[in-house]
Amino acid sequence: MRSGLEARPRAIVTGASSGIGAAIARRLAEDFSADLMLTAGPGDEKSLTEVADGLAEVGGKIDTQVCDLADADSCAEVVARADAAFGGLDWLASNAGIAIHEPIMEATIESFDLTHGVNVRGMFCLALESARVMSRGGSGSIVCTTSSMAVVAEEGYVSYTTSKGAVTQLARALALDLAPYGIRVNALAPGWVRTPATEGSLEDSAAWSKYRSRVPIDRPADPNEMAEVVAFLLSERASYVTGALICADGGITSGARYSDWDAVLNPSLAPRAARLG
């Protein structure tokens, strides 16, 4: 990390048009006045622009770029644009990803290839291009968003689950290979987070009454809770943390609970702690 007058970090945040990515962008802007290159996939440009406009008066410089993560040239273009705009790069919050739900007997190789192309190949390309720029300054930090499904699988998501398992190992492998260049790499594994992608399931009382039995904290996370972890891992506050998998999942990967859970069709039921109190 640079010091003095040049201490404002320069960062890329992918998947920044909504949800966790948008929350990460705001946290980096508010806490660090970071210069931000915000990216999103084709079709999300309007939402991305709205996020950027909302941060215009908060942090440092803000730029946006539509990026097809499955395309290596598109990844290289994003990093080159950030490098040109900010004069280097310090942080990468590699958050973007896709998930396709398919019953196993209906799963297709096309869905598998698409999911791995975005979630794994794209994350590798972006991390490598970013590391090449970071290495010029002798330091940098990368956080890859994986998933609790990298640790415990969920039915109907074989492509997504295997891709996130690969992302977890990618972060560990990059942590080893990039350590000599002063670059730290860590992985964040969220569980259930309230985002546009999960809103339907969270508002479906029958669906959530089943899912919540796996969440000891007994609620979905807010995107800002994930952003706090990412901000910590990127910053010098985590200067001795690399190759780590941080499961910010409300306890999903810890195990299952049974003793005080009732399968109810009432999504507004008070959390377990309130009931016990």
Secondary structure, DSSP 8 states (H G I E B T S, - for coil): ---GGG-S-EEEESSTTSHHHHHHHHHHHHHH--EEEEEE-TT-HHHHHHHHHHTTTTSS-EEEEE--TT-HHHHHHHHHHHHHHHSS--EEEE---------GGG--HHHHHHHHIIIIIHHHHHHHHHHHHHHHHT-EEEEEE--GGGTS--TT-HHHHHHHHHHHHHHHHHHHHHGGGTEEEEEEEE-SB-STTTHHHHH-HHHHHHHGGG-TT-S-B-HHHHHHHHHHHHSGGGTT--S-EEEESTTGGG----TT----S-TT---HHHHH-
